[in-house]
Amino acid sequence: MWTLWTPWTNTAPRMRRKQRLVGTVAYAIALLSMILAAPVAHAAGKVALVVGNGAYEHAAPLANPAADAMAVSAKLESLGFEVHTAVDATQTQLLDTLAGFNAALSGAEAAVFYYSGHGLQLGQENYLLPVDIDVRNELSVRYGAIGISDILTDIERQADITIVVLDACRDNPFAEDLRRAAGDTRSVAVSRGLAPMRPSASGTIIAYAAAAGDVASDGTGEHSPYTEAFLEEIDRPGAEVGLIFRRIAGRVIETTGGDQRPELLVRLTSEFYFSAPELVEVATPPAPDGTDDSVTTEVAEATPETLPETRTTQPAIEEAASPVRLDRSDELSPARWGYDATLHPRPIYLPPAPWEAPVGQQREEQGENGNVTTSQLLGPNDTWRIAILPRGDRDLARLPIGRTGTLGVRARGLPAEIDLAARLLDQDRNVITNWTTAPRPGGDFEMISDIARPGIYLLEVADGSSDAESPEGIDLALEFTPSPDLYEPNETLGAAREAALNDSRRHTILPKGDADWFALSAPVSGELIIEALDVPDNLDISFRLLDGERNIIMNWARGPRTGGDTYAVADLPRPGTYFLEVRDGDNNERSVEPFTLRTTFTENVDVSEPHNLLSAAYPIAENSELDMTIFPKGDVDWLAVTVDQPGMLELEATRSPANLDIAFRVLDGERNIIMNWLTAPRKGGQNYAFADFARPGTYFVEVRDGSNDERSIDPFKLNTTFTPAPDQYEPNDSMSAARNLTPGGTTAFTILPLGDHDWFRVSVDTPGELAIDIDEGPKDLDIHVRVLDADRNIVLNWVAPYAPGGLTEAIADLPRAGTYFLDIADGNSDARSVEHATLSTRFTPLLNAHEPNNTLGAATPVTLEGETFAHILPKGDGDWFRIEVPGPGSLDFTIDQVAEALDISVRVLDPDRNIIMNWINAPRPGGVTTATTDFEKAGTYFFEIRDGGSDARSPQPFRITRAWRPAG
């Protein structure tokens, strides 16, 4: 029972607790005596309690509950449950059945409680009614009915998974009798339908046949609409329990034309299936002719970067244990992917028609409303006239709200002695918005609260200090603004909403800390692009992707700045269900304004997949053309070609994605390497190679990305021709032919021919420091490097090695996000070598970068008070910031956490560029800079930060702390 403890009204809560305690004790004593008398029983794996009451002695009978209960019992027994059934049971018979059920509960894997019959709620507590109950007043319910929350608590305490199904939301047949008996003194409201319940533990599902406060139909057929749907769906193989109940709800809505809308509360942290998924056996056909999968390998496998040229050694291939030759007759079967699974695509979630808040009305305060039980029922758009009288008076109102959004509470023209205060709580007594008080007695009042989910909310209003009173009426204007996000609540993985792979939807991060989960079912492997667009200015939307086993497929991708679009690409390596989680980057902001979440899925067109083992090589003709992909990163593709005469096989990879440098090698039937790795001369370029076949037989071609560090869903063409045609070229000897380079890796290059320049393109999302190492250089080369920006401005001029053939080390400061170019050449362009050197790069991004803001016109807006982190990078950098001053006062600056090389200085200018505080310097390099600026009037001002001598730089951020002191 939902009871809010309040210090200002203690009589009613004590009375209610006493009445509740008496009923609970009666139930507990009866149950305990029966348990002690019963023999000890060990829990079955799955236990169920099924109750169907329809033959009521003192109320109109119900036609279907008995048949409903018998059918549900039979269905659960067929699914392996130990079922305890009570049909048309009196109170004594119900207690007997409960005792047997409770004795079987301990340690159960799962427990189901199903009830069909009359149920009623009193003061947010739900009761099931025995057939012999005679409801004359509130006490007859408390002593004669069974509290559903008591049964729920017993199950949750003992079973791993609790499933409660309440087809008991039929209208209360005793409502008028209870109202007449209660009169004006009744402390508990009599309501339609059942009240929402709150599980006390994770691992619980509560399914209502109708929404909270609504009633369900008994039906005109053999079963009620809800039970009919339950019986149809419960034994669906491989359907997870949450999905089953969503399908049941859909059936009921369709059957009743939308008049009855079931509700579902899910608190599961693990999956549960009434009927386990059917596993598909993976056949293991014999190996194809000419291939002996039992051959033992002799030499470790090579990689493209370690074996760039053909060699005479004979390494063999490391293979996975017990390789399986897959049947290719069904390209998309689960067996095709080498794992036991049934791919049940989850049905797409279709949001129901959104709840519309009722039109607001003027409401007058009605009688005593100082506690929950006497609180006044309001609509979320009503205007509520109240009076704070006598001193210490508190007024409470209940607000049913059917969707997420924001609730505004405002009051104007308050009595001069009242400093109005209010707070908002949910139905479980959790504080949604804590006490908010008017700025002064008589001042206007405003409170904005985030409504995270549908439910009943409690608004409490009082004088801020409880030290004033006024008979004047106060109009509280309520205004509910619905969120456009129709997928809420979906803040946990278990509540993930099923969404289409190719879709665009509007969502909100509301309230602060909100998470949105979505389930995406992929029929094949492929690439998923995820975008957050039109993001509110205060949010930095982030997302990550998990597979069906909760493994992280793509870790958090974050927007470049608050209000910026977020873009990420995730590889879905196989068919199945994936889970997308969306949050604000730091979980510290919220917005009722929506953003657009767009997902775009591109299927992998490589029909030869999966073939990442030599034993699963895909057979091709001597002369063939294939669409192939290197997907996901690290993918390897094996092909088998059989020839009946000696010759030369030409391999040509064309239309390669720009980020891939396709590489291949060739082995004979004994796994000897006859052509070692040959890699495309540049990323995105063609790759051509040929291999001599000395004799007829089966040969194997292995295809990879050159360094195993890139992937692409876009296919390339692989052509095989059994004729010789030698051809090979570089080039990346100009800026326009620069080769893409991902910072953090190592690549091999040569200075060949004489005068050769090798150009590399590096793209970064933020300013930062790029470290460049050139090692393993041929002894006669002194390899130099320089860095240019996209406008061909020199960012770092030529850096030479310590000695010819030695290590070249350089650090380039990249002042802003964008594309940069590395130009590498021999120092005097008078030497060349066929030997490779290695280029290693490492990028260190600047944290909290505000660049570019090195001019007053590009000043970064910051708050008047707070902390901001900045950098001095590159040397000579200056950072400008813009502040809004509300009026006369003083602003204190403290700049600390400074790198030892820097002595930070600060000055302040007005909007006309007049200096109002000249440079204030740090006492020493690495020291703390402190300064105070006085402002005579409101306006926009600027402060500039620099290194004192503009002769140092550092990627380490320093902190700028500002404290405002208004005048007077």
N, C-alpha and C positions, 0 to 999 in steps of 0.2 A: 504494500500500500504506500502510495506516495504521500508523505507527510513532511511538510517543511517546518523544522523547529524554529520558532521565533521567540525571542526573549520577552516581547511585549504582550503576547497572548499565550499563556501557558495552560489555562484551564482546559480548552478544547483539545489540544494535543495530548494532555495527560489522559483525558477521558477516552480519546480514540485509541491511545496505546493500551489502556486498560481493557477496553472492549476487544481490541484486536488480540491481546494476550490471552484473554479467556478463551476465545475461539481457537487460537493456536494450541493452547494447552489441552483443550478437549480432544482436538485432532491428534495431538502428539501422544496423549495417554492411551487413547484407543489403539493407535497404530503401534505403540511400543509394546502393549500387552499382547497383541497378536504376533508381533515379531518374536517376542520371547517364547511364546508358545509354539511357534513354528519350528520345524527342524532346520538345522544349518544347511544352507544351499550355496553352492559355488556358482559364480556368475557364468552365464553362457557368453559366447562372443558377442551376440547381439540380442537385446531384450526389448520387448515392447509391452506397453499397457494400452489397451484399446477399450474405450467406453462408449456405448451408444444408448442414450436415454430418450425415449419418446412417449412412453405410456404414463404420463403424469396424472396423479390422482386429483390434484387440486388446480390444474391448469389445462388449457387446451392441449391435447396430445399432438405429437409430431409423427408423421407417417414414415419417414425414412431412416431415422437414426439406428434402429435395430438392424435393418438390412445393410446400412452403411458399415456398421461395426463388424458384422459377420464377414462381409466381403473384404474389408481391410485386414481383418485377422487372417483370413485364408491367404491373402496375397503376401503378407509379411511372413507367414509360416513357410510359404513356398520359396522365400528369399533367405531362409535360414535363421529367422528370428524365433526366440522362445517367447511366445505370446501369452499374456494374461488378459483375459477378456471379461468384461462385465456388460450385460445387456439388460436394459430396463431395471437398473439396480437401485435398491433402497440405500439409505445412508449406511446401514450395517453391512450390507453386501458390498458396497463400494469400499468400505474400510477393510473388509476381508481381502478383497482383490488387491488393494493397495499394499497390504502387508506382504502378500506373496510376491508382488512385483518388487517391493523394496528389498526383500531378502535376496532376490536374484540379481540386484543391481551391481553389487560391489565388484569393481574391476572390469565392468563391461566395456567392450570396445565401442559400442554405440547403443543408445537407448532411445526408443521412440515412444512418445505419449500422444495418442490420437483421441480426440473427444468430439462426439457428435451429439447434439442435444441443446437444451436450453442453458444459456449462460447469462450472467448479468454482472454489471460493475457497480460498485458502491464506492464512491470516493477514490477512484483510480485503482481499486482492488477488484480482481476478477474472480468469479465463483462459478463452479459447475454445480448443477442442481440435481440431487437424487430425485427419483420419481415420487417419493413419499413426502417431500418437503411441503409444508404449509406456510407460505410466506404471508405473515400478517404485519410484521414490522421489521425494522433493521436488525434487531437482535435475533429474530428467527432465521435470518439469512446467515448471520455470523456463527450461530451455533448449529444450524442445520445443514448448511452448504459446505462444500469443500473448497478451500482457497487454492486456486490454480498455482499461485506463486509458491505455495508450500511444496507442491509436487515438483515444480521446476527446480527448486532448491535441492530437494532430495536427489534428483537425477544428476544435476550438475556436480554435486559433491562426490559422486561415486563413479560416474561413467565418463569415458574420454570424450565422446561426442553426444550431444543432447539434441534431439529433434522433437519439437512440440508442434502438433498440428491441431488447430482449433477451428473446427467447423461448428462453432458454438456461438456465432455472432447473431443468431436469430433474435428477433425483437423480444424485449423483456416483458413477459406476460404479467408480471407482478408490479409493474412500474406505478400504475395508478393507486394500487393498494398501499404501496410504500409511501407515496406522496401524501395520501390522506392520513396515514398513520403518523408520519413525521410532522406534518403541519409546519408551523413557523419555527419550531424548536429543533428541527432536524439538523445534525451537524455534518452529514455526508450527502452529497448530491446523488440523485438517481439518474443514470444516463443511458442512452441508447447504446446497443452493441457492446463491445469489449474495449477496455482501456489498453493502451500500449504498455508492454512490459519491458523491463530492462534486464538482460541476463547478468548474472553476477560473475560469469567466467567466460573465457574464450572457449571455442569449441561448441557453440550453441547456435541452432536455427529455430526461430519461432515463426510459424506460418499461420496467418489469419485468413479465414475464408472471406473476410470483408475488411475494409479499411477501419481504422480506429474510430469508434463512435458511430459506424454504420452497421446495418444489419444484412445478414445473408439469407438467401432463399433456401427453403427446405426442398424445393423442386417439385415437379409434377410427375417425374418418372420414377424409376426404381431407386435411384440414388439422388442425393442433392447434387447441384451442378459442381460444387467443389470436389466432393468425393468421387463423382464420376470421372472428373479430370485426373484426380489423384491415382485412381486405379488404372487409368490408361497410361500414365507416364512413369509410374514408380519403378517398373521393371525394365525400363529401356536400357539395354546393355551399353556400358561405357559412358553413360550420362552422369556427370558429377551432380551431387545433391542440390547445390545451388541452382544449377541449370534446370534440374527437374522442376523445382518449385517456380522458377520463372516461366517455364512452359505451362505449368498448371495454371498460373495466373492468366497467361495469354488465352488459354482455352476458356476459362471462366468468363473473362471479359467478352470474348467473341460469342459465347453461348448466351449470355444475358444481355447482349447488346450494349455493354458498357454500364449497365445498372449496378452490377456488383464488381468491385475492384479489390481483389485480394491484396494483402500486404505481406511483406517478408522482411524479417530482421535476421541478418547473417553475422555471426561472430566466429566463423571458422578460421582456424590457422592451418588446417591441413585438409586434403581432399578426402571425400567419402563417396562411395558408390553403393547404391542399393544392389545393383547388378554390375559385377566387375566387367571391365572391357574384355572383349574377345580378342585373344592374341592371334596373330597371323604367323604360321610356321614359315621359316625361311628355308627354301630348298637348297641343297648343295649338289648341283650337277657335277659330273666328272669333268676334269680339266680337258680343254680342247686338244685335238691331235697336234702333236709336235711340241707340246708344252708340258714339261715335267715340273709341277709345283713343289715337288719334294726335294729338288736340288738344293744342296747346302751352299750358302753364299760364302765367298772366300775373302773379299776385300771390302773395307768400309766404303759406303756410298759417297760420291763426290758431290760438290755443289758448284753452281756456275762460277762463283767468284774464285774458288780454289782451283778449278780446272778450266781456264778460259780457252785452252787450245787442245787439239787432239794429241793424245799421248799413246805410247806403246804399251803401258802397263794394263793389266786386265782386272780392274776392280769389279766386284759383283754388287748385288743390290740387297739392302736390308729390307725384309718384308715382315708384315704383321703375321703373328702366329695364326695358323689355320685359315688362310685366305679362302674366300668363297667366290666361286664363279657364278655370277648372278644371271638369272634369266632375263633377257632383254625384250621379251615379247610384250611386257607391260611396263612402259617407260616410267609411269608414275606410281607403281604399286609400292607399298611399304617395304616389301622384300627387295625391291630395286635399290632401296637405300640402305639395306644391310642392317636393319634393326627391327625388333618386334614392336609393332605399333599398329593401331587402327586410327587412321586420320579422320576423326570426326570433326568437321568444321563446325565451330560454334555459331549458332544462329545470330545474325546481326541484331543488336539491341535497337528497338524502335521506341523512342521516348513516347510515353502516353501524352494525351492532351494535357497541357500545363494547367495547374490549379490556378484559378482566378480568384483573387482576394475580393470579398464582398464589398459593395459600395459603402463608403463610410457614412455613418449616421451620428447625430448628436446623442450622446448618452449621459444621463444624469446618474450621479452616485446613488446607489441603492442600499440603504441600511448599513448594518455592520459588515465591513469588508476587510477587517484587519488581519485575517489569517487565510490560509489556503482554502480551507473548507467553505469559507464565506466569501471568497474572492469573486469579483464580478466578471462575467463573461463579456468580452469585447471583441470586435473585429479589428484587424490590424490597420484599418484606415478610419476608424471612428475618432470622434472628438469626445473626450470624457471630461465632464465637469465635476470637480471634486472640491472639497473644502478641507483645510488643515485645521481641524477642530475636534476635540480640545487639544491643548499642547501635548505633543508626543504622539499625535494621531498618525497612523500609517494606513495607506490604502493599497489594496492588492487587486490586480485584475488578471484573468486568464485570457491568453491570446492564442487561439488555434491558427497555425500558419502552415500552409500546405506545400511550400516549396522554399528553396534557398533564396536568399536575398538580403536586403538590409531593412532594418526597422528604425525609423526616425521618430523621436518623441520631442515635441517642442511646446513651449509655453511662453506667451508674451503678456506684458501688462500685469505682472504678479503683484500681490499686495506688498507694500513697502517693507513689512516686517518679516516676510517669508523668503528664505534662501532655499528654493526648491531643490530637492535631491531625488534621484531615482536610480534603480538598478534593475537588471533583467536576468532571470534565471531560466534554465530549461526544466523539463518535467522531472529530471533526476536531481534537482537542487544544485546543479552545477552553475556557477556564476558565469554568465555570458558577458555581461558588462557590469563592472563593479560600480559602486556609488559614484554618480556624477552629480556635481552640485553647481547651481547657478553661481556666477562670479561674485555676486554680492546680494544682500537682501533686496528684493524687489527687482533684481536683474533678470533679463530674459534667460530662458533655460533651453538647452538643446542636448540631446544624447542620441548617438548613432550606434546601433548594434548590428553585428553580422549574424545572420541566421544561417547556420551551416546545414541544417536538414529540417524536413517537415516535423512538426510536433506541436505540443502545447507549451507555451512560454508564460512565465509569471512576471508581471511588471509590478514593482513595489515602489511607492512614492511616499515621501515624508518631507518634513522640514529638515534642512541640512543638519542643524545642531539640536533638533527636537526641543528648542527653547522658545518657540514662538507659535502663535495660533492666529487664525483669521477666519471669520465667517464668510469672507468674500469668496465667490466661486472662482476656481482656476480652471481654464480650459486647456486640457492636454490634447494637442493635436497629434494623432498617430498617422504615420505614413509608411506604408510598406512598398519597397521597390523590389520587384522580383528579379532574380538573376536570370539572364538569358540561357544559362547553362542547364539544359534539360537532362543531363546525364548524372547529376548528383542524386543521392550520395554514392560516391565511388572512391572513397579515400583510402581503401585498402586493396591489396591484390585480390583477396577473396571477393570483393565487391566490384571487381573490374567489369566495365561495360564492354560488350562485344561491338567492335567497330569494323567497318570495311577497310580493306587495305588501301584503297584509293578513295579518299574522302576528305572533306573539308568541313569542320564543325566549329562552333563558337563555344568557348569555355571561359570560366573565371577561376581565379585563385581567391577563394572566399570560404572561410575567414583566413586570417594569417595562419600560416602553417598548413594550409590545405594541400592535399595531394590528389591528383586525378589519375586513376588507373584505367587502362583500356586493354582488352584482349583482341589480338589480331591473328586470324587463322590464315596461314599461307599454304596454298595447294602444292607449291613447288618451292625450291630454293630461289632466292632472288635478293634484290637490293631494295631497301626501304629508305626513302628520303622522308625526313621528319622536319617540319618547319613550323615555327611559331611566328605569326605575322600580326601586324597591327597591335603590338604589345603596349599596354598602358605604360606611361612614363616611369612609374615607380617600380615596375617588375622587371626582373631579368629571368625570363623563363628558361628552365633547365629540364632536360629529360634524359632518361636512360631506358634500356631495353633488356628484358630477361627472357630466357627461353622457358619452355614448359616445366623444366626441372629447377627453375629459379636461378640458373646460372646467368651471370651478367654477360650479355652479348655485346652491348655497347654501354660503356660507363657514362657518367654524367656529361652531357654536352650543354654548354652554357652560352647565353647571349654575350656579345662583345661588350655590352653596356646595358644599363637599365633603360628600358623602353626600346631596345634594339631587337631586331629579328634574330631568332635562333635557328640555326640550320645544322643538321647532322645527317650522316649516312650510316646505316646499320646493315650489316650483311646477315641475311637469314640463311644459314648454311644448309638447311634441310626443310622439308615440309613439316608443318606442325603449328601449334599455338604459341604465340609470343605475347609478352606483357609489356606495355609501355607505361612508364610512370612519369608524370609531369608535375613539376613544383616551381615555386619561386626559388631563385638560386641560393639565397641565404635563409629562406623560410622566415624572413623578417618583414615582408610586405604582403599586402592584399589589395584587391581592387574589385569593385562591383562592375567595372567596365570589362567587357570580354576581350579576348584575343582569339585569333583564328589558328586552329591547329590543323595543319594539312599533312596528310600522309600520301605518299606516291610510291607504288610498288612496281618494280620492273622485274618480270620473270626472267630466270636464267634460261636462255634459249639453247644451251649446250645439251643436246639430246643424248650425248655419249656419257654424261655423268650418271652415277659416280664411277670413275675409273682411275682412282688414285693409287692402285696397286698394280704391279706388273702382272700379277695373276688375273686381274680383272681388266686387262687391256682391251680396248674397243677395236674390233677388226675393221680394217679399211681396205679398199682396193688399191692397186699400184698407182693408179691415176685417180685422184679423188679431190673433192673440195668440201671442207667442213667449216661450219660456224662453231667456234670454240670460245670458251671464256676462262680466264684465270680468276676463279671465284670460289670461296673467299680467299683472303690473303693466305699465302702458303700453299695454295692449291697446286697439285701436280696432275697432269693428264698423261696416261699411257695409251699408246696406239699400237696395234699389231698389224703388220703387213707381210703377206706371204708372196714370194716370187718364185718362179719356176726356172729361172736362169740367172747367171751373174749379171751384174750391171751397176748402175749408179742411181741412187734415189735422191732427187732434188726435193728440198723442203723450203717452202716460202710462206712466211707469215706476213699478211698484208692487212691494211685497215686497222692497225693496232691502236688501241686507246692511247691517248697522249701520255699517260702515266706509266705505261708498261714498256719494258724492254724484253720482249719475248726471247726466250732461250730454249734450245733443244739439243739433245744428244741422242745417239743411236747405239743399240746393243744387238748382238746376234742372239740366236736361240740358246747359247750356252752362257749368256749374260756377260760376255766379254764386250768391253767398250770398243766400238770400231769408229765412232766419231764422238769426240768429247764435246763438252758444252760450247755452243756457239750462241752468242747473245747479240741482239739487235744493236747497231752502232749508237743508237740514242733512244731515249724514251719516246714512244710513239712512232718509231721508225720501222721500216721493213726489216725482216731478218731472212737471210738466205743462207743455205748450207747444202752440202751434198755429202753422201756417204757411199763408199764403194762396197758393194756386196760381192764377196769373193765366190760365193756358191749359192745354189737355190736353198730356200728354207724360209723360216719365219724370223722376222726381225722386229725389234721393239723401239719405238720412238717415245722419248720422255720430253714433255713440254712444261716449262715453268716460266714465272717471271724471273728476270735475270738475277736479282738479289733476294728474291722471296720477300720483298718488302712492299710490294704494291699488289693491287687487285683491281678489277673492273668488271661490272656487269655487262658492259658493252662488248659484243663479240668481235673477234678478229677472224680473218679468213686464213685457214691453213690449207695450202695446196700441195699435193704430192705428185711428182712426175718422175717416172722411171727413165730419165734421160739426163746426161751431164750438162751443166751450165754454170761454170764458176763466176761469181761476182760478189764483191764486198766493198763497202765504203763507210767512212765515218759519218757525215761531217758535223762538227759543232765549233767551227773556227770563226764564227762571227756572232755578234750579239743577237741578231735575228734568228740564228740557229741554236741559241743557247739550250742546253739540256736541263730539264727540270730536276731539281735536287731537293730532297726532303731533309731538313736539318736533323741531325742526330744520327746519321748513318755514315757509312764509309763507302766510297766508290773508287774504282780504278780508272786511270786515264794515262794517256801517253802523249809525249811531245813529239809528234810525227805527222808530217815531214818537217824539214828545217823551216823555222819561222812560224810554226803552228801555234795557234792560240786555242785554248779550250775554254769555252764559255759555259757557265752554269747559271740557271735561274733559280732563285730562292724566294718564296712567298711567305710572308709572316703576317699574323693577325694583329699583333701588338708591337709597340716599340720594344727594343731589347738589345742584347749583346750577342753577336755572332762570333764564336771562336772557330778558327780555321787552322787545321794542322795538315801539312803535306809531308808525308813520310815515304820511306822506301824509294826515294828518288834514285834514278840511275846516277852513277858516280861522276859522270861527265856533265851533268846538268845542274845549274843553279836555278831552281824553279822559283819564280816570283808570282805573287798574287796581288791583285787589287780589287776593290769593290766599288761599284757604281750604282746609283739609283735609276729609276725608270726614265728619268729625264737626262740621263748620261752625266749627271753631276758626280764628281769623285767623292765618295764617302770615305774611302781609305785608299791612300796612294800606295804605290808599289812597296811591298815588303819582301826582302830577300832572305835566303836561308843563312844559317850560321857559316856554312861552307858548301862548296859544290858537292852534291850528293847528300847533303845534310838535311836536317829537319827545318822546315819553314813553319813558323808560328805567327799568327796574326789575330788581332781582335778588332772587329768593326762594330761601331755603335750605329744601330739602325734606329733613326730618330722617330720613325712613325711606321704604322702598318703599311704594307704594300709589297711590291716586287723589287728585288735587288739582283744584281748580276755580278758573278765572280769571273774575272778574267785571269787566266793562268797561262804563263809562257816562260820560256827560258830567258834568263836575265838579259843576255845580249842578242838573243835570237840567232846564235851562231852554233848551236848544238841541237841534236835530236837523238832519240833512242827508241828501239822497239820494246824496251822494257817498260813496265808500268810503274807509275807512282800511285800512291793512295791519297785521296782527299777525304778528310774527316771533318765534319762540321757539327757544332753543338750550339743550339740557340737557347739563351736564357731570357724569357720574357720579363718585362717590367710589370710588377704587380701594382694594381690601382693606378694605372697610367692615365693621365688626363691629356696626353699629347694628341695633336699639336696644340699647344697653348703658349707659344713663345712670343706672342705679341699681345698688346692690349686688346686689339680687335678680336683675338681668338681666346680671350679670357674664359676660364672655366667657372661657371656659377657654383658657389658653395654656400652653405648655411652660415648665418652670422655666428652661431656657436657650434662647436663640435670639433671633430678631428678629420683631417685630410692627410693622405700620404702622397708624397711627390718624389721625383727623382731629378737629379742633375745629370742628364745624358742626352746628347754627347757633350764634350767639353764646350764651354761657352753657352750652354743652354740656359734659358730663363723661363720661368713658369709664372703665368699671370692668372689671377683669380678675381672673380667679381662677387661682391657682397651687396646686400640690400640693407641699409641702416634705417630703422624705424623712426629715429628721432635723436635728440641730443644724448650723448653718453660717451663711454670709453670702451675700447676694444683692446683686450690683452692678448698678445701673441706669445706662445711658447713653442719653439722649434727644437725638437730633441730627436734622439735615436739617429744621430747623424754619423755618416761614415767618417773615419779618421782623416780622410784626404780632403774633406770639405769644410769650409768655414761659411756657413749659410748667413746671408744677409737678406733684409726685408725692408721695403718701403711702401708707402700708401699714397695714392693719388685720388683726386676727386674726378667727377665726370668730365671736367674741362681740362684734364691732364695737369692740374696744378698739384704740386707736391704738398701734402699736408703732414707727412712724416717722412723725412729723408732716411737714407740708408742707416739701418741699425745692424751692426756686425756681431758675429759670434766672438767671444773672448779669445778663442783659439780654434785651430782645426779640430773637428770632431766635437766641439763644445756646444752648449745649449744657447740658443739665441732667444732673448726675451725683449719685448717691446710693448709699449702702450700708445695707442692713438686716441686722441680726443676728437669727437665729431660734434659740430654745432647744430647740424640739422639733418633731417632725413634725406635719403637719396641713394644713388648707386655709386659705389666706390670700388677701387681696384687696389690690390696689393700684388707686388712683384717679388719673386723669390729668385736669388742667384747665388752661385758660389762667389765668395768675396773678391777673389782675384780673377775669376773666370778662367782659372788655369788648372782646374781639376774636374773630374767626373766620377760617377760611381753608379752601378746598377742598383745599389742598396737603397731602399726607400727610407725617407725620413718623415717624421710626423709633425704636422702643423696643428697645434691646438689653439682654439679661439674661445675666449670667454667675454661675454658682453655685460657691461654694467651701465644701466640707464641713468641719466642725470637725475639728481634729486633723490 
